[in-house]
Amino acid sequence: MHETWRAEDHHLRGFNGRLAFVMGLVAVGVLSVNTVRAARADDAWRARIEGELVKVEAGIEKLDQITRAEGTLLERVKRAHERLAALEKAATIVVGVIQAKDDLAALTQDVVQLKTRLAMVVADRAGPVPEPKPKPKAEKPKPAEGPKPEPPAKPPWPETLSFKATSSLTYTETGEWFIDSVHRSGLGNDFLQDGYQGTISISVRAGGLLREIKEAQLRVAVEIDEPFTTKQGLFRIYELTWTAQRSIWNDALKSWAGHDTISVSGPIRWIQAPKKHTRSLRATAYVVSVRTKDNQVINFKAQEFQPASR
């Protein structure tokens, strides 16, 4: 009975040894995979630093006419720092500093600093922006001589009446900063866009009036365009009242700045930073009715439009 127990114990120890050997092989495999992944991440990081450093070296070369030399990232960062320091001294700009360490995080900060310093040297060489020259004042037209002719008889009001209208759209990308707008990585896209948002402004210029009027009811159709829709013939319709303190005459102008807000979802993508965009939109202002100085109301036929969904 004692010998049987020892044989089984010996068999168990052999099994445990083989199991430990297999587990060791698995651990080595997992460690190898993690090591490869880390190496690939470092290679991608180093490639981004390389791309930004090439831009800095090209900018410095335009200023000092010295062709860049090859070398490691750290060696090239040090040479770029030395060449920028010489340019900064010549421009009486405070010379910047770098960490000069063979570390990806330190090299990233050094390249960002080099980009900022290069921009300051370029701006110093460009000099101050000249102020625009004031436009000469237009001469007042001389009054016409002789008796004024009698005005022609006023024709009847037309069936339809429209004013000249213009519209502008100011919009920007919406989303969320991955790194805030002040502390930027300097190496790529830091803003996750999830859509667009903007404001619509409208300006209307009166025209085709038979007499001066006090008030006009307008139906303004603004055609919506990309990036807020991909369809054609969709409009935002605005019922506006143009009330004049004195009277409305031909070529009188009225504006509604930031009259409406428009937004759309998508596309979702990474961008460097949101930007302000401005574009013109097609607009038509149809006159629904006018009120004359003697409070007479004249109605007109106004075209119907298909409004864009909000």
Beta strands, then each sheet from edge to edge (+ up, - down):
strand 1: 162-177
strand 2: 191-205
strand 3: 213-223
strand 4: 235-248
strand 5: 253-271
strand 6: 276-281
strand 7: 283-292
strand 8: 297-299
sheet 1: 4+ 3- 7+ 1- 2+ 5-
sheet 2: 4+ 3- 7+ 1- 6+
sheet 3: 4+ 3- 7+ 8-
end
